[in-house]
């Protein structure tokens, strides 16, 4: 009986330790300090600043894309953030590789004004649009002139995107690269302003 009680206590302690470790690993962590570009670096044209806690990208018909690239890569994760896109054409790259001078190769989740395909997935220098909401669908979730919230879950080849709680793209067993950097985009040849804030990551 004593042996059984001891074994039960040992098992309970082991489970408690595992649960605590899992909770630590499962915490959302900020991807920005809200004051500087620390943890990120700019590539290409345009200008990235931090204003009121948000990354702000501005460009005026630049020749090169303007990218803000994460210093660290990631493979399996969930990310969430808020964005506001007044003008132009933007995106949030996942698992991307940067090739000189400013070419982001990988999957881009579209960010932009209504009608731009916001929430859809585009493979730059590859398959182009893979999953794109229609203009009518986009009207149901893309808030004009307001902050919108996007989440992206990438587990192996399964990638799911939601905007304001609405699923906008869903890939299964996608063959794109399994790891790479995040990047915020300003499209070349656009007059634009885009903002990203409250960026957080949950690694799996």
N, C-alpha and C positions, 0 to 999 in steps of 0.2 A: 504493500500500500504506500509506504514511504517512497519507494523507488518510483512508483507511478506518479506520485505528487511531485517529486523532484523533476521527473521528465516533463511533466506538464508545465511546470514553472519555467524550465529551460526553454521549452518550445515557445511559450508565451513571450519570454524575453527576446528570443531570436526574431519572432514576428514583429515585435515592437520596434526593434532596431532596424529591421528591413523597411518597415513602414515609414520610420523617420527618415531613413536615407532616401526612400522614394519621394517623400514630400520635398526634401531638399533639392533633388534632381528635377522635380516637376514644377519648380517655381518660375513664374514669369520674371524675366529680367529686362531692364531697360537697355535699349541699343543706342541711347544718346544721353549725355548729361544735361541737355536742355540749354546749354550756355555756349558750347564750342563745337567744333567739328571733330573733336577727339574720337578716335576709333574709325574714322572715315577719311578718305582723301579724294580730292577733286581731280577729274581727268577731262581733257577737252576744253571746249569753250563755254561761255556763259559764266555766271557767278553764283556761288552758293554761300549763303550767310545763315546765321541763327538769329531769329527774331521772335521774341515772346515765347521761347521754348520750342520753336518750330524750325526745321530746315526749310529755307526758302531759296528756290532757284529762279533766276531771271535771265532771259536771253533775248536778243534782238536780231533775228535773222542771221544767226551765227553759222559759220561754215562747218564747224565740227559739232558733234553731239556734246552735250554737257552732262557728265556723269559724276555722281557722288558714290564712291565705292567703299564697301566695308573692308576694313583691314583684315578681318578674320573670315575664313570660309565656313560653310555649314553644309551638312548633308540632310539629316532628318530633323524636322522642326515644325513648329507653328510660329507664325509671326502675326502680329496685329498692329494696326496703326490707323491714324486719321489722316485724311488728305483733303485738300481743297485745290481745285484747278480752275482758275479763272479763264485762262486762254492757253492756246497751244496744244501740245501733244506730249504726254509724259508716260511713265511706267515705272514699275517696281520689278527689277530683275531678281531671279533666284538662281543659285548654282551657276553663276555666269563666269566666263573667262574673258578678260580684257586683252584684246590684241591691238597693237599700235596702229594708228595713234590713239583711237578712242572707240574701238569697235567692241561692243559687248555681245559675246556669243553665248546664247542660252535662252531660257524661257523668260519672257517679259509678261507680267500681268499689267494690262492696260490701265492707265489712269488718265482721265481727261474730262472735258466738257461732255454734256449729253450728245449722243450720236457718235462718239469716238470708239465705242466698244468697251467702255470701262468695265473691268471685271473679267474680261476675256483673256485668253492666253495666246501669245504670239511668239513664235520661235525666230529670233533674229538671225539672219544669214543661214536659214534652214528652211523649215516647212511653212513659214509665214503663219497665218492664222490657223490655230488648231481647234479652238473652242471659243466662239464669239457670240454674245447675246445680240439679239436684234435691236433695232432702234426703239421699237415699241416696248420690248422687255426692259430696256435700259431706263426708260422713262419711269418705270415703277420703283426703281431703287436709287438712281443717281440724283442726289439733291443738288439743284443748281445754286451756286453761290454760297453753299453751306459746307460745314465739315461732314465728310462721309467716313464711315469706318469700314476698313477692309481686313479680312483675315485670310491667311494662306496657310494651308496644311500640306506638307510634303513628306510623305512616308514612302521611301523607295520610289516606284514609278506611279504611285497614287497621289494625285495633286487635286486639292479642292479649294476653290476660292469663294468667299462670300463677301457681299457688300451690303452693309446695313442689315445683316441677318438674312439676306436672300442669296441662295446659291447661284453663282453666275458662271462657274466653269467646274468641270469634273472630269479629270483624266484618269484612266486605269492602265496600269502597266506601261506607262509612257517610257520610251527608250532614251530620253534625253539624259545628259550627264548626271551622275549621282551626287556630285558635290561641287561647290564653287562659292563665289562671293555674292553678296547682295549688292544692288546698285540702283540708285534713283536716277531717273533719266529726264533730260530736257532734249527734245528732238531738234535736230539741225534745221535751219531755215524757217524757224518760227519766232514770232513775237510772243513771249509767254511768261507766265508766272505760275509756279506750282509750290504748294506747301505740304510738308509732312510733319506730323507731330505724334507724340505718345507712342513711339516705336518700341515694341517689346517682343521678346523671343522666348519660346519654350522649347528647349531641345529634347529630343526623344532618344 
